Amino acid sequence: MDLGVNGKKAIVCASSKGLGKACAKALMEEGVSVVINARGEEQLSETYKELSKIDKDRVSMVVADLNTEEGREKIVESCPDADILINNNNGPPPVNFLDTDKDAWLEALESNMLAAIFMIQALLPGMKQRKFGRIINITSAMVKSPHPMMSLSTSARTGLTAFSKGLSKEVAKDNVTINNLLPERFDTDRQVFMTEMLMKNQNISRDEARSQIASSIAANRFGKPEEFGATCAFLCSQQASFISGQNIQLDGGSYEGLI
């Protein structure tokens, strides 16, 4: 299927690895020119080299901290007329609510809500003027299935979800869509971190920990980053122009709710 986005421009935040990288690759394969971003130059450079094999003229990289105003400005300046924005960022680690403080909450809000909001604020006017825009927020399945140990991440991402839902109704007439992708249990570095935590807490092997986690997924396996990237690319397509304000669950069928 031709997604109709050949020649479009995209910014993919936090895309040196994992789900962000998968989205950048999927978009490039559809003819999109992509700006990738991360704080760390070494890993980002490796991803840049990998994506350059698709088309070196359609990928550029920006080393910048998305959680700072200066970093966001640097990213936006690299592609001020982006047609597609993929908001992605690291989330805080699991923590007992009783062990959190104000600084931890402010940091979570900055990284998992405000950074995305300010990126949208910077790029939305141009999207509306050009009558094409696709905004994807990579949030978390925990938005719809909260867990007490993930309160920092869930609360901030839920705020972003509510903001995006309201805004999506206002900009739909301009062919700008805003959707959220809610991943869980994808085989990325984040899952490696969760596996190592389980190994430590239960004194079990890596294989045992991975098997235990996989058994909690309805599909009985981890998600593949390329599956996530393909979903993201479709939501950025011309064919997806009537899909907006939605939360798309990517969890191997594990979510037990109806809505």
C-alpha positions in Angstrom: 0.0 0.0 0.0 1.3 3.4 -0.9 0.7 5.6 2.2 0.8 8.8 0.2 3.5 10.5 2.3 6.4 10.4 -0.1 8.2 13.8 0.1 6.8 14.7 3.5 9.1 15.8 6.4 9.1 14.3 9.9 10.7 14.9 13.3 11.0 11.8 15.4 11.9 12.6 18.9 14.1 10.3 21.0 14.8 8.0 18.0 18.3 6.7 18.4 16.9 3.3 19.4 13.8 1.3 20.3 10.3 2.4 19.2 11.4 5.9 18.1 14.0 4.4 15.8 11.4 1.9 14.5 9.1 4.8 13.6 11.8 6.7 11.9 12.8 3.7 9.8 9.2 2.9 8.8 8.6 6.5 7.7 11.8 6.6 5.7 10.8 3.4 3.9 7.7 5.4 2.8 9.7 8.2 1.3 9.6 10.6 4.2 12.6 12.8 5.1 13.3 12.3 8.8 15.1 14.2 11.5 16.2 11.9 14.3 17.1 13.1 17.8 18.6 12.0 21.0 20.7 13.3 23.9 23.6 10.9 23.3 25.6 11.5 20.2 27.3 8.0 19.9 24.1 5.9 19.7 22.4 8.5 17.5 25.3 8.5 15.1 25.0 4.7 14.8 21.3 5.0 14.0 22.0 7.8 11.5 24.5 5.5 9.7 22.0 2.7 9.6 19.1 4.9 8.3 21.5 6.5 5.7 21.6 3.1 4.0 17.9 3.7 3.0 18.6 7.2 1.7 21.4 9.4 3.1 19.7 12.5 1.6 16.6 12.0 3.6 17.9 11.6 7.1 19.6 14.1 9.5 20.3 14.0 13.2 20.1 16.5 16.0 21.8 16.0 19.3 19.6 17.8 21.8 17.9 17.4 25.2 14.1 17.3 24.5 13.4 18.2 28.1 14.9 21.7 27.8 13.7 24.7 25.9 17.0 25.1 24.2 17.0 21.5 23.1 13.4 21.7 21.7 14.3 24.9 19.8 17.3 23.2 18.2 15.2 20.3 17.1 12.4 22.5 15.6 15.0 24.7 13.8 16.3 21.6 12.0 12.9 21.1 10.4 10.5 24.0 11.1 8.1 22.9 8.3 7.7 19.3 9.5 4.5 17.6 8.3 4.8 14.8 10.8 5.8 14.9 14.5 6.4 11.8 16.5 6.6 12.6 20.2 8.6 10.1 22.2 10.6 10.3 25.4 12.1 8.2 28.1 9.8 7.5 31.1 10.7 7.5 34.8 11.5 4.1 36.3 9.0 2.2 38.5 8.8 3.7 41.9 6.7 3.5 45.0 4.5 6.6 45.2 5.5 7.1 48.9 9.1 7.4 47.8 8.6 10.3 45.4 9.1 14.0 45.9 8.1 17.2 44.1 11.2 17.2 41.9 10.4 13.7 40.7 6.9 14.8 39.7 8.1 17.9 38.0 10.7 15.9 36.0 8.1 13.4 34.9 5.7 16.2 33.8 8.5 17.9 31.8 9.6 14.7 30.0 6.3 12.9 29.5 3.8 15.8 29.0 5.3 19.3 28.6 8.0 18.4 26.1 5.5 17.0 23.7 3.0 19.8 24.2 5.7 22.4 23.4 6.8 20.5 20.3 3.2 20.5 19.1 2.9 24.2 19.9 5.9 25.0 17.7 4.9 22.9 14.7 1.1 23.0 14.6 0.7 26.4 13.0 2.6 25.3 9.9 0.7 22.1 9.7 -2.6 23.9 9.8 -1.5 26.4 7.1 -0.3 23.6 4.8 -3.5 21.6 5.5 -1.6 18.5 6.4 -0.3 17.3 9.7 0.2 14.1 11.6 1.1 14.1 15.3 1.7 10.8 17.1 2.4 10.7 20.8 4.1 7.5 22.0 2.7 7.1 25.5 2.1 3.8 27.3 -0.5 1.1 27.8 -0.4 2.1 31.5 -2.5 5.2 30.5 -5.5 2.8 30.2 -4.3 0.2 32.7 -2.6 2.2 35.5 -0.1 0.5 37.9 0.8 2.0 41.3 4.5 1.6 40.6 4.2 3.6 37.4 2.4 6.6 38.8 5.0 9.2 37.7 4.9 8.1 34.0 1.2 7.3 33.9 0.0 10.6 35.4 2.1 12.7 33.0 1.2 10.7 29.9 -2.4 10.8 30.9 -2.2 14.6 31.0 -0.7 14.6 27.5 -3.5 12.2 26.3 -6.2 14.6 27.6 -4.6 17.6 26.1 -4.2 15.9 22.7 -7.9 14.7 22.7 -9.1 18.3 23.2 -6.8 19.7 20.6 -7.5 17.0 18.0 -11.1 18.2 17.7 -10.0 21.7 16.9 -7.5 20.9 14.2 -9.3 18.0 12.4 -10.8 20.5 9.9 -7.3 21.4 8.8 -6.4 17.8 8.0 -4.2 17.6 11.1 -4.6 14.4 13.2 -3.4 13.7 16.7 -3.2 10.1 17.9 -1.6 8.2 20.8 0.2 4.9 20.5 0.1 2.9 23.7 2.8 0.2 23.7 3.4 -2.5 26.2 6.0 -5.3 26.3 8.0 -4.5 23.1 11.4 -6.0 22.8 13.5 -2.9 23.3 16.0 -1.6 25.9 13.1 -0.6 28.1 12.1 -4.3 28.3 15.7 -5.2 29.0 15.5 -2.8 32.0 12.2 -4.3 33.2 13.7 -7.9 32.8 16.7 -7.0 34.9 14.6 -5.6 37.6 12.6 -8.8 37.7 15.8 -10.9 37.8 17.0 -8.9 40.8 13.7 -8.9 42.7 13.0 -12.6 42.3 16.6 -13.9 42.0 15.9 -15.7 38.7 17.7 -16.0 35.4 17.2 -13.8 32.4 15.5 -16.6 30.4 13.1 -17.2 33.4 12.4 -13.5 33.7 11.6 -13.1 30.0 9.5 -16.2 30.0 7.5 -14.9 33.0 6.9 -11.6 31.3 6.0 -13.1 28.0 3.4 -15.4 29.7 1.6 -12.3 30.9 1.0 -11.2 27.3 -2.1 -12.6 25.6 0.0 -13.2 22.4 2.6 -15.0 24.6 5.4 -13.1 23.0 7.1 -9.7 23.0 6.1 -7.1 20.4 8.5 -6.4 17.6 9.6 -2.8 17.1 9.0 -3.0 13.4 5.3 -3.8 14.1 5.1 -0.6 16.1 6.8 1.4 13.4 4.4 0.1 10.7 1.4 1.1 12.8 2.9 4.6 13.3 3.6 5.0 9.6 0.0 4.1 8.7 -1.4 6.7 11.2 0.8 9.2 9.4 -0.7 8.3 6.0 -3.2 10.0 3.7 -5.5 7.0 4.3 -5.6 7.7 8.0 -6.9 11.2 7.7 -10.2 10.3 9.3 -8.6 8.8 12.4 -7.8 11.3 15.2 -8.0 11.7 18.9 -7.6 8.0 19.4 -5.6 5.8 21.8 -4.2 2.8 19.8 -3.3 -0.1 22.1 -0.3 -2.2 21.0 0.0 -4.9 23.6 -0.6 -8.3 22.0 -4.2 -8.3 23.0 -3.6 -8.0 26.7 -5.8 -5.1 27.5 -9.0 -6.4 29.2 -11.2 -3.3 28.9 -13.8 -2.6 26.2 -12.8 1.1 25.6 
